[in-house]
Amino acid sequence: MSAITTHILDTTRGKPAKNVHVILYQQQREWLEIGRGMTNADGRIGDLLSNETVLPTGIYKLCFETGDYFESLNVATFYPFVEITFAITTGEHYHVPLLLNPFGYSTYRGS
């Protein structure tokens, strides 16, 4: 398991959101892409980074390409993408879930 993992639950459907592209960025002078993946049938990505990657403290963000997901379901959405920005302060594992529907979303620090 990498240092950062995520999952998406489509709260309207009550099911995992599969086949959503997710990009991980690290803030430097500009945002630098450091990983990417696609959610599996369970709505999860466990391998945004290699297992050996130790991330330095800093600011990171996950960009979820939600517009393509809702378009594949033929559902209108207000959010073409969702970005979640967060701070890494220790070398532990960070899990960043996304609870999603076409007109709202929420997140939290998972385990």
MDTraj code that builds the backbone (N, CA, C; nanometers):
import mdtraj as md
import numpy as np

residues = "MET SER ALA ILE THR THR HIS ILE LEU ASP THR THR ARG GLY LYS PRO ALA LYS ASN VAL HIS VAL ILE LEU TYR GLN GLN GLN ARG GLU TRP LEU GLU ILE GLY ARG GLY MET THR ASN ALA ASP GLY ARG ILE GLY ASP LEU LEU SER ASN GLU THR VAL LEU PRO THR GLY ILE TYR LYS LEU CYS PHE GLU THR GLY ASP TYR PHE GLU SER LEU ASN VAL ALA THR PHE TYR PRO PHE VAL GLU ILE THR PHE ALA ILE THR THR GLY GLU HIS TYR HIS VAL PRO LEU LEU LEU ASN PRO PHE GLY TYR SER THR TYR ARG GLY SER".split()
xyz = np.array([
    [0.0859, -0.1177, 0.0000],
    [0.0000, 0.0000, 0.0000],
    [0.0901, 0.1234, 0.0000],
    [0.0543, 0.2212, -0.0801],
    [0.1359, 0.3421, -0.0865],
    [0.1030, 0.4369, 0.0281],
    [0.1763, 0.5450, 0.0360],
    [0.1606, 0.6423, 0.1439],
    [0.0273, 0.7155, 0.1373],
    [-0.0324, 0.7235, 0.0173],
    [-0.1623, 0.7897, -0.0005],
    [-0.2541, 0.6960, -0.0777],
    [-0.3726, 0.6718, -0.0208],
    [-0.4750, 0.5926, -0.0881],
    [-0.6058, 0.6702, -0.0860],
    [-0.7000, 0.6264, -0.1682],
    [-0.8293, 0.6936, -0.1739],
    [-0.9373, 0.5951, -0.2140],
    [-1.0602, 0.6332, -0.1896],
    [-1.1748, 0.5623, -0.2466],
    [-1.2873, 0.6622, -0.2658],
    [-1.3799, 0.6269, -0.3559],
    [-1.4939, 0.7138, -0.3857],
    [-1.6213, 0.6328, -0.3712],
    [-1.7162, 0.6893, -0.2962],
    [-1.8493, 0.6310, -0.2853],
    [-1.9477, 0.7276, -0.3497],
    [-2.0211, 0.6796, -0.4483],
    [-2.1279, 0.7583, -0.5113],
    [-2.2486, 0.7464, -0.4191],
    [-2.2745, 0.8496, -0.3414],
    [-2.3791, 0.8427, -0.2390],
    [-2.5198, 0.8448, -0.2984],
    [-2.5349, 0.8904, -0.4211],
    [-2.6664, 0.8860, -0.4855],
    [-2.7044, 0.7425, -0.5195],
    [-2.6072, 0.6681, -0.5700],
    [-2.6313, 0.5304, -0.6105],
    [-2.6076, 0.4320, -0.4965],
    [-2.5361, 0.4774, -0.3929],
    [-2.5024, 0.3872, -0.2834],
    [-2.4028, 0.2810, -0.3254],
    [-2.3162, 0.3164, -0.4231],
    [-2.2191, 0.2211, -0.4771],
    [-2.0848, 0.2891, -0.4958],
    [-1.9798, 0.2085, -0.5011],
    [-1.8486, 0.2661, -0.5306],
    [-1.8482, 0.3293, -0.6698],
    [-1.7704, 0.4355, -0.6850],
    [-1.7544, 0.5001, -0.8156],
    [-1.6325, 0.4378, -0.8835],
    [-1.6571, 0.3552, -0.9837],
    [-1.5459, 0.2887, -1.0516],
    [-1.5074, 0.3640, -1.1781],
    [-1.3828, 0.3415, -1.2194],
    [-1.3258, 0.4004, -1.3418],
    [-1.3165, 0.5531, -1.3365],
    [-1.2846, 0.6068, -1.2202],
    [-1.2618, 0.7512, -1.2063],
    [-1.1107, 0.7743, -1.2061],
    [-1.0640, 0.8612, -1.2952],
    [-0.9230, 0.8978, -1.2988],
    [-0.8930, 0.9919, -1.1819],
    [-0.7814, 0.9644, -1.1140],
    [-0.7388, 1.0459, -1.0002],
    [-0.5907, 1.0790, -1.0198],
    [-0.5574, 1.2053, -1.0002],
    [-0.4189, 1.2511, -1.0156],
    [-0.3724, 1.3093, -0.8824],
    [-0.2532, 1.2710, -0.8401],
    [-0.1925, 1.3205, -0.7169],
    [-0.0857, 1.4235, -0.7519],
    [-0.0929, 1.5400, -0.6868],
    [0.0031, 1.6474, -0.7080],
    [0.0719, 1.6830, -0.5772],
    [0.1964, 1.7297, -0.5890],
    [0.2712, 1.7843, -0.4757],
    [0.2949, 1.9316, -0.5049],
    [0.2732, 2.0160, -0.4046],
    [0.2963, 2.1583, -0.4238],
    [0.4445, 2.1889, -0.4076],
    [0.4996, 2.2462, -0.5124],
    [0.6358, 2.2984, -0.5069],
    [0.6218, 2.4450, -0.5462],
    [0.6969, 2.4947, -0.6376],
    [0.6686, 2.6301, -0.6870],
    [0.5394, 2.6288, -0.7668],
    [0.5178, 2.5181, -0.8355],
    [0.3931, 2.4905, -0.9062],
    [0.3486, 2.3525, -0.8604],
    [0.2293, 2.3123, -0.9014],
    [0.1819, 2.1777, -0.8701],
    [0.2537, 2.0789, -0.9611],
    [0.3157, 1.9769, -0.9021],
    [0.3890, 1.8746, -0.9757],
    [0.3133, 1.7423, -0.9653],
    [0.2782, 1.6849, -1.0792],
    [0.2112, 1.5543, -1.0771],
    [0.3110, 1.4488, -1.0330],
    [0.2708, 1.3703, -0.9308],
    [0.3608, 1.2661, -0.8810],
    [0.2982, 1.1271, -0.8858],
    [0.1711, 1.1197, -0.9214],
    [0.1063, 0.9888, -0.9317],
    [-0.0308, 1.0003, -0.9942],
    [-0.0768, 0.8871, -1.0472],
    [-0.2121, 0.8840, -1.1026],
    [-0.2620, 0.7408, -1.1027],
    [-0.3926, 0.7289, -1.1057],
    [-0.4527, 0.5968, -1.1098],
    [-0.5995, 0.6065, -1.1450],
    [-0.6648, 0.4911, -1.1473],
    [-0.8076, 0.4840, -1.1775],
    [-0.8726, 0.3949, -1.0720],
    [-0.9885, 0.4384, -1.0241],
    [-1.0564, 0.3585, -0.9221],
    [-1.0988, 0.2234, -0.9797],
    [-1.0895, 0.1218, -0.8963],
    [-1.1287, -0.0135, -0.9368],
    [-1.2783, -0.0344, -0.9130],
    [-1.3253, -0.1564, -0.9278],
    [-1.4681, -0.1876, -0.9126],
    [-1.5191, -0.1566, -0.7728],
    [-1.4289, -0.1516, -0.6743],
    [-1.4651, -0.1179, -0.5365],
    [-1.4465, 0.0315, -0.5087],
    [-1.4188, 0.1105, -0.6145],
    [-1.4013, 0.2547, -0.6001],
    [-1.2711, 0.2955, -0.5341],
    [-1.1737, 0.2051, -0.5295],
    [-1.0497, 0.2300, -0.4553],
    [-0.9279, 0.2396, -0.5462],
    [-0.8298, 0.3162, -0.4971],
    [-0.6964, 0.3192, -0.5566],
    [-0.5981, 0.3015, -0.4420],
    [-0.5221, 0.1965, -0.4484],
    [-0.4241, 0.1708, -0.3441],
    [-0.2814, 0.1904, -0.3911],
    [-0.2628, 0.2297, -0.5173],
    [-0.1278, 0.2353, -0.5723],
    [-0.0987, 0.3644, -0.6496],
    [-0.1345, 0.4786, -0.5915],
    [-0.1011, 0.6064, -0.6550],
    [0.0502, 0.6274, -0.6606],
    [0.1204, 0.5702, -0.5671],
    [0.2665, 0.5791, -0.5600],
    [0.3216, 0.4392, -0.5404],
    [0.4493, 0.4215, -0.5653],
    [0.5098, 0.2917, -0.5372],
    [0.5117, 0.2698, -0.3860],
    [0.5134, 0.1458, -0.3462],
    [0.5090, 0.1118, -0.2034],
    [0.6270, 0.1683, -0.1257],
    [0.7386, 0.1907, -0.1922],
    [0.8579, 0.2382, -0.1235],
    [0.8615, 0.3903, -0.1094],
    [0.7696, 0.4611, -0.1707],
    [0.7732, 0.6065, -0.1700],
    [0.7454, 0.6614, -0.0307],
    [0.8360, 0.7449, 0.0177],
    [0.8165, 0.8169, 0.1438],
    [0.8005, 0.9635, 0.1051],
    [0.6867, 1.0197, 0.1369],
    [0.6599, 1.1571, 0.0976],
    [0.7106, 1.2552, 0.2026],
    [0.7744, 1.3608, 0.1583],
    [0.8166, 1.4641, 0.2538],
    [0.6956, 1.5428, 0.3036],
    [0.7109, 1.6075, 0.4168],
    [0.6038, 1.6938, 0.4644],
    [0.5774, 1.7996, 0.3586],
    [0.4531, 1.8426, 0.3506],
    [0.4189, 1.9431, 0.2514],
    [0.2720, 1.9406, 0.2180],
    [0.2375, 2.0132, 0.1125],
    [0.0990, 2.0262, 0.0677],
    [0.0808, 1.9424, -0.0579],
    [-0.0268, 1.8659, -0.0606],
    [-0.0591, 1.7760, -0.1713],
    [-0.2049, 1.7966, -0.2096],
    [-0.2407, 1.7505, -0.3294],
    [-0.3820, 1.7502, -0.3664],
    [-0.4110, 1.6310, -0.4550],
    [-0.5338, 1.5839, -0.4420],
    [-0.5883, 1.4811, -0.5293],
    [-0.6903, 1.5473, -0.6196],
    [-0.6813, 1.5225, -0.7488],
    [-0.7787, 1.5732, -0.8447],
    [-0.8585, 1.4545, -0.8977],
    [-0.9874, 1.4527, -0.8693],
    [-1.0783, 1.3468, -0.9119],
    [-1.1529, 1.3956, -1.0363],
    [-1.1406, 1.3252, -1.1471],
    [-1.2053, 1.3653, -1.2715],
    [-1.3495, 1.3131, -1.2732],
    [-1.4342, 1.3811, -1.1996],
    [-1.5713, 1.3355, -1.1765],
    [-1.6639, 1.3590, -1.2954],
    [-1.6334, 1.4574, -1.3793],
    [-1.7182, 1.4853, -1.4952],
    [-1.7284, 1.3664, -1.5880],
    [-1.6158, 1.3030, -1.6166],
    [-1.6155, 1.1852, -1.7039],
    [-1.6955, 1.0706, -1.6421],
    [-1.6832, 1.0553, -1.5100],
    [-1.7578, 0.9498, -1.4405],
    [-1.9081, 0.9699, -1.4574],
    [-1.9569, 1.0898, -1.4278],
    [-2.1010, 1.1141, -1.4394],
    [-2.1479, 1.1097, -1.5847],
    [-2.0640, 1.1554, -1.6758],
    [-2.1004, 1.1473, -1.8181],
    [-2.1191, 1.0020, -1.8601],
    [-2.0355, 0.9123, -1.8092],
    [-2.0478, 0.7693, -1.8428],
    [-2.1792, 0.7107, -1.7915],
    [-2.2364, 0.7737, -1.6884],
    [-2.3655, 0.7292, -1.6337],
    [-2.4825, 0.8068, -1.6949],
    [-2.4494, 0.9014, -1.7841],
    [-2.5509, 0.9888, -1.8445],
    [-2.6240, 1.0692, -1.7363],
    [-2.5452, 1.1234, -1.6422],
    [-2.5970, 1.2025, -1.5311],
    [-2.5324, 1.3407, -1.5354],
    [-2.6139, 1.4443, -1.5305],
    [-2.5609, 1.5804, -1.5253],
    [-2.4964, 1.6043, -1.3893],
    [-2.3872, 1.6808, -1.3886],
    [-2.3189, 1.7122, -1.2637],
    [-2.2755, 1.8581, -1.2619],
    [-2.2647, 1.9126, -1.1450],
    [-2.2185, 2.0491, -1.1263],
    [-2.0667, 2.0558, -1.1199],
    [-2.0024, 1.9427, -1.0899],
    [-1.8585, 1.9375, -1.0662],
    [-1.7868, 1.8567, -1.1737],
    [-1.7166, 1.9227, -1.2675],
    [-1.6409, 1.8485, -1.3676],
    [-1.5197, 1.7776, -1.3063],
    [-1.4709, 1.8306, -1.1953],
    [-1.3661, 1.7638, -1.1187],
    [-1.3735, 1.8139, -0.9746],
    [-1.3147, 1.7353, -0.8853],
    [-1.3077, 1.7712, -0.7437],
    [-1.1611, 1.7665, -0.7042],
    [-1.1135, 1.8730, -0.6399],
    [-0.9778, 1.8750, -0.5881],
    [-0.9813, 1.8808, -0.4360],
    [-0.9040, 1.7923, -0.3757],
    [-0.8922, 1.7896, -0.2307],
    [-0.7465, 1.8181, -0.1971],
    [-0.7236, 1.9276, -0.1275],
    [-0.5890, 1.9689, -0.0890],
    [-0.5690, 1.9376, 0.0586],
    [-0.4527, 1.8832, 0.0920],
    [-0.4279, 1.8407, 0.2296],
    [-0.2797, 1.8511, 0.2611],
    [-0.2475, 1.8512, 0.3904],
    [-0.1088, 1.8621, 0.4363],
    [-0.0602, 1.7288, 0.4909],
    [0.0591, 1.6910, 0.4507],
    [0.1254, 1.5738, 0.5071],
    [0.2264, 1.6247, 0.6092],
    [0.2119, 1.5753, 0.7316],
    [0.2985, 1.6234, 0.8395],
    [0.3835, 1.5132, 0.9017],
    [0.3523, 1.3877, 0.8702],
    [0.4288, 1.2744, 0.9239],
    [0.4480, 1.1717, 0.8127],
    [0.5269, 1.0716, 0.8382],
    [0.5533, 0.9677, 0.7389],
    [0.4524, 0.8547, 0.7387],
    [0.3395, 0.8723, 0.8059],
    [0.2410, 0.7644, 0.8128],
    [0.1550, 0.7579, 0.6867],
    [0.0674, 0.6601, 0.6812],
    [-0.0251, 0.6401, 0.5700],
    [-0.1377, 0.7430, 0.5763],
    [-0.1754, 0.7961, 0.4605],
    [-0.2867, 0.8905, 0.4505],
    [-0.3914, 0.8328, 0.3574],
    [-0.5151, 0.8233, 0.4073],
    [-0.6275, 0.7774, 0.3257],
    [-0.7244, 0.8938, 0.3123],
    [-0.7562, 0.9305, 0.1862],
    [-0.8384, 1.0482, 0.1588],
    [-0.9608, 1.0045, 0.0780],
    [-1.0729, 0.9729, 0.1449],
    [-1.1931, 0.9286, 0.0756],
    [-1.2743, 1.0466, 0.0197],
    [-1.3556, 1.0164, -0.0804],
    [-1.4461, 1.1148, -0.1386],
    [-1.5869, 1.0560, -0.1406],
    [-1.6805, 1.1236, -0.0760],
    [-1.8222, 1.0890, -0.0836],
    [-1.8821, 1.1843, -0.1862],
    [-1.9409, 1.1293, -0.2915],
    [-1.9722, 1.2072, -0.4101],
    [-2.1163, 1.1889, -0.4546],
    [-2.1777, 1.2979, -0.4991],
    [-2.3041, 1.2903, -0.5732],
    [-2.2981, 1.4007, -0.6784],
    [-2.3909, 1.4065, -0.7722],
    [-2.3786, 1.5022, -0.8824],
    [-2.3748, 1.6489, -0.8405],
    [-2.4267, 1.6815, -0.7225],
    [-2.4344, 1.8218, -0.6824],
    [-2.3746, 1.8492, -0.5451],
    [-2.2910, 1.7587, -0.4971],
    [-2.2255, 1.7797, -0.3698],
    [-2.1198, 1.6739, -0.3443],
    [-2.0312, 1.7037, -0.2508],
    [-1.9303, 1.6060, -0.2104],
    [-1.8792, 1.6415, -0.0715],
    [-1.8191, 1.5430, -0.0067],
    [-1.7523, 1.5659, 0.1203],
    [-1.6330, 1.4707, 0.1299],
    [-1.5457, 1.4996, 0.2224],
    [-1.4262, 1.4198, 0.2411],
    [-1.3881, 1.4201, 0.3876],
    [-1.2940, 1.3370, 0.4242],
    [-1.2459, 1.3312, 0.5615],
    [-1.1112, 1.2605, 0.5613],
    [-1.0408, 1.2672, 0.6716],
    [-0.9151, 1.1934, 0.6864],
    [-0.9496, 1.0528, 0.7291],
    [-0.9290, 0.9585, 0.6403],
    [-0.9610, 0.8187, 0.6684],
    [-0.8461, 0.7468, 0.7346],
    [-0.8650, 0.6164, 0.7488],
    [-0.7579, 0.5358, 0.8113],
    [-0.7205, 0.4190, 0.7216],
])
top = md.Topology()
chain = top.add_chain()
for i, resn in enumerate(residues, 1):
    res = top.add_residue(resn, chain, resSeq=i)
    for name in ("N", "CA", "C"):
        top.add_atom(name, md.element.get_by_symbol(name[0]), res)
traj = md.Trajectory(xyz[None], top)
